[in-house]
Amino acid sequence: MAGLLADQLSYSLSLAGQKMKERRRTIPPKLKLVSATISDAIDEARRIKELSIQEEVLVEWTK
């Protein structure tokens, strides 16, 4: 009995995962644009952070 319930739960979770994947593919164009803009901003923030760290290292190194 427990095995059957586990199988049913596993199947349900599998279906839920498939539905999530389908929804990701059908994101409205405006939302895709916003998502891409946010991703670009995050990447830019990472670059700025890395450059700031490099600048701090250079300042300390030249002392």
C-alpha positions as CSV (number, residue, x, y, z in Angstrom):
1,M,0.0,0.0,0.0
2,A,2.8,2.4,0.9
3,G,4.6,1.6,-2.3
4,L,1.5,2.4,-4.3
5,L,1.1,5.8,-2.5
6,A,4.7,6.6,-3.1
7,D,4.3,5.8,-6.8
8,Q,1.2,8.0,-7.1
9,L,3.0,10.8,-5.3
10,S,6.0,10.5,-7.6
11,Y,3.8,10.5,-10.7
12,S,1.9,13.6,-9.4
13,L,5.2,15.4,-8.8
14,S,6.4,14.4,-12.2
15,L,3.3,15.9,-13.8
16,A,3.6,19.1,-11.7
17,G,7.2,19.4,-12.9
18,Q,6.1,19.0,-16.6
19,K,3.5,21.7,-16.1
20,M,6.1,24.1,-14.6
21,K,8.4,23.5,-17.6
22,E,5.5,24.2,-20.0
23,R,4.7,27.4,-18.2
24,R,8.3,28.5,-18.4
25,R,8.2,28.1,-22.2
26,T,5.0,30.2,-22.5
27,I,6.2,33.3,-20.6
28,P,4.6,36.4,-22.1
29,P,7.0,38.5,-24.2
30,K,6.9,41.5,-21.9
31,L,7.8,39.3,-18.9
32,K,10.6,37.8,-20.9
33,L,11.9,41.3,-21.6
34,V,11.7,42.3,-17.9
35,S,13.4,39.0,-17.0
36,A,16.2,39.6,-19.5
37,T,16.7,43.2,-18.2
38,I,16.9,42.0,-14.6
39,S,19.5,39.3,-15.6
40,D,21.5,41.9,-17.4
41,A,21.4,44.2,-14.4
42,I,22.6,41.3,-12.1
43,D,25.4,40.5,-14.5
44,E,26.5,44.2,-14.5
45,A,26.4,44.3,-10.7
46,R,28.6,41.2,-10.6
47,R,31.1,42.8,-13.0
48,I,31.1,46.0,-11.0
49,K,31.7,44.1,-7.8
50,E,34.6,42.2,-9.3
51,L,36.2,45.4,-10.6
52,S,35.8,47.0,-7.2
53,I,37.6,44.0,-5.6
54,Q,40.3,44.2,-8.1
55,E,40.7,48.0,-7.5
56,E,40.9,47.4,-3.8
57,V,43.6,44.8,-4.3
58,L,45.6,47.2,-6.5
59,V,45.4,50.0,-4.0
60,E,46.6,47.7,-1.2
61,W,49.3,46.3,-3.4
62,T,50.7,49.7,-4.4
63,K,51.0,50.9,-0.8
